[in-house]
Amino acid sequence: MPDHPLPSTALPLTRKAMGDVALRALDIARQRGASDAEVEVSAAVGQSVTVRRAEVETVEYNRDKGMGITVYFGQRRGNANTSDLSPEAVERTVEAACAIARHTAQDDAAGLPEAGQLYHGTPPDLELFHPWGLTVEEAIGIASRTEGAALAVDKRISNTEGATVSGFDSDFVLANSRGFLGGFPSSKASISCSVVAEDAGGMQRDYWYTTHRDPSRLEDAESVGRMAGRRTVGRLGARRLATTEAPVIFDSNIAAGLIGNFVSAASGSSLYRRSSFLLDRLGDRVFAPGVDIREDPHLPGEMASAYFDAEGVATSPRNVVEGGVLRGWFLSTYSARKLGLATTGNSGGNHNLIVKPGALDLAGLVKKMGRGFLVTELMGQGVNSVTGDYSRGAAGFWVEGGEIRHAIEEVTIAGNLLDMFAGIVAVGNDVAARGSKLCGSILVDRMTIAGD
């Protein structure tokens, strides 16, 4: 097993106990005639505290464990899950997976990764496990300070949806019948706040949050609250906009979603179903020439770091987009086989996708844009994965003369993702590292903004 920091004793299972369950499940699968099997055993513990209007609104605590097993009879596949890890329940779950596999159709792409693709050895610690260990009272104190700082920003902040402080620790063991056995603990901490402001023109709501593996790297409570308050007050006096075409900035809080549309289109499941606007575009320039996107699974402390993917396949850093040219897909073992390709180690999703930042911060991008729409919130899911047509409700700020003039609401931004990617003028250095995509604000040269 990998040599990682010991997980919290609060977890409902030790690493050894998870490994024992996994190996026993594999043994049972072999005894029942399975040609291959893969099992994951996990344990997690978490706490979330919400304070609203200086009163404790909720205290939630979870303590979970479970096992999922996939068995193969040749190229017939069955899967079953359980939260009961008693010997009898584990045996019943394996038998259920075997029964399912015996009655499913053969799938030529089904099966475990090849042994040579699996991660071998003891991976270095990626610094993903940092238990916060807050008491409920300490969490209440942090949430109260967060909300208090938000309410103190401006007297027009009339209500609050509360502040929440949460911590989550987990551990898992993944094993398969081809000799892979690995796992590692991880943590996630967050502070968030949402408030409501009101003036003669109406009410507005906004929020702010911070999240990280390591709670010592979170923004402090007061900073989160003040940002939530400022963002909310900044939306007062929002106007509608006449339909126009103009440049658009996706601020860093939502720019990762734009990159997410790219990942979805470049993922194996979309490609083999032929439901992607990127079909047959490998090696083509699909982004502006200045755009570089790199995947680095081995960054210490980041949210999507791992030395192996959800199948145990070894991960490695690579350039996905170079000078705007598409260089790689995101493939699991199954989708790769469907496409006649090799897995890229992306079962479970992408790992730390880094959009190379430029020289400008958000203020610099606003000045560079001169006139246009700074989008800070998107609504709806109007993205056609086959054509790339993009249409979503939006709110944010109108920019004139390189300066923010007033808030905008109730408009729709529309375009085509291929045109939008090719029209990226600049990527900001205000990188928001809150998930699997590390990206600054993105300036797109032109979109349709539909309003009055």
N, C-alpha and C positions, 0 to 999 in steps of 0.2 A: 504493500500500500504506500502511496505517496507520503513523504515526510512533511506534513503541514502542521501549523499550530493546532493544538487540541481544541475542538469545539467546546462551546459552553456546556457545563454540566447540567444546565437547564434543559438541554435537548432531550427528547424522550427516548433516544437510542444512542448508544455509543457507536463509534466507527467500527469497532470489532463486531458488535452485535449486528450491525447492518451487513457487514461482510459475510458473517455466518449465515444470515437469512438468504443473501444472494446466492452463495455457493450451494446451499441446500436446495434452493429452487432449481438451479441448473441441474443438480443431480437427479431431482425428481423428473425433470423434463427428459433427460436422457433415458431414465428407466421407463418412461411412458412412450419411448420410441421416437422422440423428436430428433431430427438430424442436426439442428442448431437451435440456440436459444439466447436471448438477451434479457437481462433483468436489471431494474433500477430500484434501489431501496433508499428512501429519503426520510429525513426528520427535520422538523422546523418548529421554531417558537417565536412568537411575536407579541408586541404590545402597542396599542394605539390609544392615545388620550386626546380628547377634544374639549377645549374650553370655549364657551360662547357667552358673551356679555358677562365676563368675569365669573361665570359659574361653570362647574364641571358638567359637560353635557353627556359624554360617553367615555367609558373606559372599556376597551376591548382587549381580550387576551386570547391567543390561540396557541395550541400545542398539538402538532399533527405528526403523524407518521404514515407511511404507506409503501406499497410495493406494486410495481407494474412489470409484467413479464410478457415477452413476445416469443412465440415458439414457431419453428418452421418444420414442416414435414416435406422435404424437398423444397419446392417453391410455392407451397401452400402455407398461409400465415394465419396465426391466431393470437389474440391479445386479451389479457384479463388483468384486473386491478383489485387491490384490497387494502383496507386500512387496518385490518386485523392481521397481525403478524405472528399469531400463535402457530405452532407446527401444523395443526389440523387445518387452519385457514389457508396457510401457504400451500399445502398439498392440494386443497380443493381449488385454489386459484390456478395453480399450474394445470390441473386436470381440466378445468374449464377452458383455458387457452388451447390445450391440445384438442379438445372436442371441437372447438371452433375451427381450428386449422384443418381438421380432417374433413370438414364439410364446406370449405371454401374452394373456389376455383384456383387453378394454378396460375401464377403470375410470373412471367419470365424475368421480371426485374426484381422480384422479391428475394430477400436474403441478407445475411450479414455482410459487412465490409470484408474485403480480403484481409488476411492476417497481416500482410505487409503494409497495409494502410493504417493499421492501428498504432496508437501511441505506445511506445515501450520505454521502460525505465522509470525513474523517479523524477518528476518535473520539479523545478525550483518553485519556491513559494511565490505566488503572485500578489501577496499582500491583500487578499480579498476578505479576510476575516478579522473584523474589529468590533466585537460585541460592545454595545453601548452600556448595558447593565443599569439603565435608569430605574429608580423606584418610581412608583406612580406619583408620589409627591413631587419628585424632581421633574417629571414630565409635565405635571400640572403647572409648576413654576415657570418652565420654559414657555409653555403655551400661553400662559397669562401675560408674560412679558412681550411675547410676539403680538398678541392681540392689542395689548395696551399701547404699544408703539404705533400700531396702525391707526388706532382711534385718535391718537394725539396729533396726527399729521395735519388735520384740517377739521374745523367745526362742521363742515358740510358732510362729513362722514357720519351718517345717521344710524347705521345698523351694521351688523356683522354676521357673517356665516360661520365665524369661529376660527380658531387656530388649532392645528393638529400636530402632535409630535408622535412619531412612530419609530420603532426599531424592530428589525427582523433578522433572525439568525437561522441559517439552515446548513445542512450537511447531506451528502448523498454518497452512495457507492453504486457504480455501474460495472457490470460484469457480463461477459458473454462466453459462449462455449468454444471460442477460438483463442482463449487464453488471456483476454483483456480483463483487468481488474483495476479500477481507479476511482477517484473521487476527491472532493475537497470541500471544506466549509467556506461559507461566505456570509457577509452581513450587508444590511442596507439600513440607513438611517435617513430620516427626513423631517423637515419642519415646513409647514405650509400655513397660509392665512388668506382669507377672502373677506372683503368688506364691501359695503354699499354706501355710496354718496348720493346726495340729493340737492338739487337747486330748483329754481323756477322752471327750468327746461325739462326736468324729469329726473329719473334715477339711473345710476350706472353702477355696475359691479365689476370688480377685477380682483386679481389674486397675485401671489408670488409664492415660490417655494424653493427650497434647496434640498438636494439629496446627494448622498455619497456612500461609498462603502465604509469610509472612516468618519465617524462623527466629529472628530477633531478638525476635519476639513469642511464642515458645513459652514455656511454663512451664520453669523450670530443671530439670535432671536430678534433683537431689536432691528437689525438691518432687514430681515425678512419682513417684519411688520411695516417698517417705514416704506419699503418698496411697494408692498401691497397697497398701502394708503395712497402713495403718490400716483401709482398707475390708475387707481380708481378715480381720484380727483381729476387727473389729466383727461379722463373721458367725458367729464361734464361739458355740456354745451355742444355735444356731438351733432353734426349736421348730415343730411343726405347729400348726394352728389349727382349732378347731371351725368348721364352716360357719356363716357369719353374713352379714348385710348391714351395711356400714359405709362411711364416706367413704374415698376413696383418693387419695393423692398420687402422681403420676408424677414422679419426680425429673427434673431437667433433662437428664440423660444419656439418658433414654428418652422424654421428653415429645415430642421431635421426631418420634418414630415414630408417636405418636398423631396429630400434624398430618399426617404422611405418609399415614395412612389417609384423611384428608380430601382431600388432593391427588389421591390415586388415584381416589377417587369423583367428584371434580370434573374429571377429565381427559377429554379428548375421546374417547379410545379406549373408555373405560368407558361414556360417554354414548351414543355412536352404536351401540354393541352392546347398549344397554339393560341393562347389568349393573351399575348404580350405584344405591345407596340414596338418591342425591341427585337422581334424575330429576325434572324439572319443578319443582325447588325454587328456581330462580333468583328472587331477590326475596323469598324467605321467610326468616324467622328460624330458622336451624338451629343457632346457638350461643347461649349465654347473652348477655343484652343488653350485658354489659360486655366482650365479646370483640371485638377489632379485629385484623385480619390484613392486613398490607400487603406487597406485592411491590415490592422496589426493586433492579433489576438493576445500578444504577450506583454502588453503594457501593464506595469504594476498598478494595482489599486483601481483599475477602471471597471465600469459596470459590465462589460462584455468580454472580459479577459478569460482565456482558458487555453490550456495546451492540447485539449482534445474536444471534439464536438459531442453532440448528444448521442453519437454512435460509438464514441471512442476513437474516431479517426483523428490523427495528428493534424493540428492546425499550423499554419505558417504565415508570416507576413507576405503580402503581395500587393502589387499595384493593380487596381481594378480599372481605373481610368487614368490615362497618361496623355497630357496635352489635349484633352477632350475626346480621345480615342478609347472606345470600349475594349478592354483587354481580358475581361474574365466574367464568368457567371457565378451564381451562388447555388451550389449543387450539393444535395445529399447523395448517399449511395443509390437510393432508389431512383431519384430523378436523373442522376448521371447515367444509370443503365438504360433508362427509357430513351435517353438522347444519344446513346452510344459514346459517352464520354466518361471521364474519371471524376469521382467526387472531389469537391474543393474543400471538404471539411466544414460544410455549412449546414449540417443537420441541426436544426434548432435555431437557425438564423445567422445573421452576419455578426462579426466580431469587431468591435471598435473601428468603425468606418470613419476615417479621418478625411474631411474635405480640406485641402490645403488652404490655409487662410492667407489673405492678402495683407496689404500694409495699412488699410483704413479701419478705424473703429466705426461704430454705428453713426456717430455724428459726422464722420468723414464720408460715409456712404450717402447720408442725407444731403450733404453739401454737393457731392459729386452728381447725385441725381438731379438736383436743382428743382425740378417740378415733378410731382408724382405722388404716389400713395405708399405710405409706410404701413404695412399690415402687421398688426400685433395679435389678432385673433382670427381663427378660421372656424367656420361652422358647416356642417353637412359633409357628405361623402361623395360629391359629384365628380368622380374620376373614372373614366372608361379605360379599363386596362388593355383593351384590344386596340383602340384607336389612339389612346393618349389624350383624348379630349378632357379638359379640366375646367370645372366650374364649381366654385364654392362661395358660400356667404362669407363676408369679411367685415372686420372693423379695424380701425386704426387711426391714422392721422394724415391730413393733407399737407403737402410740402410745397412751398413756393419760395423762390429765391434761395434755395438751399437751407431753408429753416422751416421747422414745424409751425403751421399756422393755426390749425384747429382739428378737433377730433372728428372722425367720420364713422357712421354706423349705417347698417341696413343697405349694404351694397353687395354686389356679386362680382368676383373677379373671374375672368374666363380666358382660356387660351388652349394651346396644345402642348403637352409636356415636351415633345421633341423640339418645338419652337422655343419653349421656355428654357430648356437646357442649353440649346444653342445660343440663346440670347442672354446668357449670364454675363453681365458686365464686370462684376467684382464680387468677391467673397470677403466678408469682414473678418477682423481678428478678434471679435467679441465672441469667442467660442463658448457655447453652452455644452458642457460635458455632463449630461444628466442621464444618458442611456447608451445605446449601442452605436449612436451616430454622433460624432463630434464635429460640430459645424457652426460657423459664424453666420451672421446675417448675409442674405443673398440679394443682390440687385439684378433684376431682370429688365431688359431694355424696353419691353412693351407688352401690355396686356389690355384686354377690354375690361373696363370698369363700368358695370351696369348699375345705374341708380334710377333717378327720376326720369 
